[in-house]
């Protein structure tokens, strides 16, 4: 795996996200992550600052006719957090199906963190081990900056 983090923000459709840079097919983007231990956050992304007068704080593009819940509860913001192995069709994490069905027509964000990059440090490290670990952390932070920009 080239990066420890996958992040995409934009207008969600059926299995895709429309970003400023173009269309991202979620199944294809996550294909290399299948079988990996991950933490996933999938959520509506309201305007910044949040506009409480708009459905979903401005994340809902359905103009009051949202089939996903904003018609009944305009202030609702969807957020799903799941940890475990990414698998299956439909995509799921730790056996919990990712709720793509609540995302179409909404500005949203998908954040996937590869948990194998976050290792608990050993208490019995030598100076050389710590130096190597610091170099690996520096490399990890550099790769995260490239993903997030």
TAURTA-V587867 format. One record per pair of residues at least 4 apart in sequence whose ideal C-beta (glycine too) atoms are under 8 Angstrom apart, sorted by sequence separation. I is the first residue (numbers start at 1). J is the second residue. D is the distance in whole Angstrom. If there is no record, write none. Layout:
I:J:D
I:J:D
//
This chain:
12:16:7
13:17:7
18:22:8
19:23:8
25:29:6
26:30:6
27:31:7
30:34:7
46:50:5
47:51:5
54:58:4
55:59:8
56:60:4
62:66:4
66:70:4
67:71:8
69:73:6
70:74:5
87:91:8
88:92:5
92:96:6
99:103:7
100:104:8
102:106:8
113:117:8
121:125:7
125:129:4
126:130:7
127:131:6
128:132:6
129:133:6
130:134:6
131:135:7
132:136:6
133:137:6
134:138:6
135:139:6
136:140:6
137:141:6
138:142:6
139:143:6
140:144:6
141:145:6
142:146:7
143:147:7
144:148:6
145:149:7
12:17:5
13:18:6
18:23:6
19:24:6
24:29:6
33:38:6
46:51:7
52:57:6
55:60:4
62:67:7
66:71:5
86:91:7
87:92:6
92:97:5
93:98:7
103:108:5
113:118:8
125:130:5
11:17:7
12:18:8
17:23:7
18:24:8
51:57:6
54:60:7
60:66:5
62:68:8
64:70:8
65:71:6
70:76:6
86:92:8
87:93:8
91:97:8
92:98:6
10:17:4
11:18:5
16:23:6
17:24:5
47:54:7
50:57:4
51:58:5
55:62:7
64:71:7
69:76:5
86:93:5
90:97:5
91:98:5
122:129:8
9:17:7
10:18:5
16:24:6
46:54:8
50:58:7
60:68:8
62:70:6
85:93:7
90:98:7
125:133:7
8:17:5
10:19:4
16:25:5
17:26:7
55:64:7
62:71:8
69:78:7
84:93:5
85:94:6
91:100:8
9:19:7
10:20:7
15:25:7
16:26:6
46:56:6
47:57:6
56:66:8
60:70:4
68:78:7
82:92:8
83:93:7
84:94:2
90:100:7
8:19:6
15:26:6
46:57:3
47:58:3
55:66:6
82:93:4
83:94:6
84:95:7
15:27:6
44:56:5
46:58:5
47:59:7
82:94:6
84:96:7
121:133:7
44:57:8
46:59:5
10:24:7
45:59:6
56:70:5
82:96:5
44:59:4
55:70:4
8:24:5
44:60:7
55:71:8
80:96:8
82:98:7
8:26:8
56:74:7
57:75:8
59:77:7
80:98:7
55:74:4
56:75:8
80:99:5
54:74:8
56:76:7
57:77:6
8:29:7
56:77:6
78:99:7
6:29:7
52:75:7
117:140:6
6:30:7
78:102:5
78:103:7
86:112:8
6:33:7
78:106:8
78:108:8
1:32:6
46:77:6
1:33:7
83:115:7
44:77:5
68:101:8
69:102:7
43:77:7
44:78:5
68:102:5
1:36:7
43:78:6
44:79:7
68:103:8
9:45:6
42:78:8
43:79:4
68:104:8
42:79:8
43:80:7
68:105:7
41:79:7
42:80:5
68:106:7
41:80:7
66:105:7
40:80:7
41:81:5
40:81:7
39:81:7
40:82:5
39:82:7
40:83:8
62:105:5
39:83:5
61:105:5
38:83:7
60:105:7
61:106:7
37:83:8
38:84:7
40:86:7
60:106:6
61:107:7
37:84:7
38:85:8
59:106:5
37:85:6
38:86:5
59:107:5
36:85:7
58:107:7
59:108:7
11:61:7
35:85:7
36:86:6
56:106:6
35:86:7
34:86:6
35:87:7
33:86:5
34:87:6
40:93:5
39:93:8
38:93:6
30:86:7
42:98:6
42:99:7
40:98:7
42:100:8
44:103:8
30:91:6
42:103:7
45:106:8
46:107:7
44:106:5
45:107:5
44:107:7
45:108:5
27:91:7
44:108:5
45:109:5
26:91:8
43:108:6
42:108:7
43:109:6
42:109:8
41:109:7
42:110:5
41:110:7
42:111:8
40:110:7
41:111:4
40:111:7
40:112:5
39:112:8
40:113:8
26:100:7
38:112:5
39:113:5
38:113:6
38:114:6
39:115:6
37:114:7
38:115:6
36:114:6
37:115:4
33:112:6
36:115:8
37:116:6
36:116:7
33:114:7
30:112:7
26:110:7
15:100:7
14:100:8
12:100:8
14:104:6
12:103:4
13:104:6
17:108:7
12:104:5
13:105:8
12:105:7
17:110:7
11:105:8
12:106:6
11:106:7
12:107:8
11:107:6
12:108:5
10:107:7
11:108:8
9:107:8
10:108:7
9:108:7
9:109:5
8:109:7
9:110:8
7:109:7
8:110:5
7:110:7
6:110:7
7:111:5
6:111:8
7:112:8
5:111:8
6:112:4
5:112:7
5:113:6
4:113:7
5:114:7
4:114:5
3:114:8
1:114:6
4:117:4
4:118:8
4:140:6
5:143:8
4:143:7
5:144:6
3:143:5
4:144:7
7:147:6
2:143:8
3:144:8
6:147:7
7:148:6
5:147:5
3:146:8
5:148:7
3:147:5
//
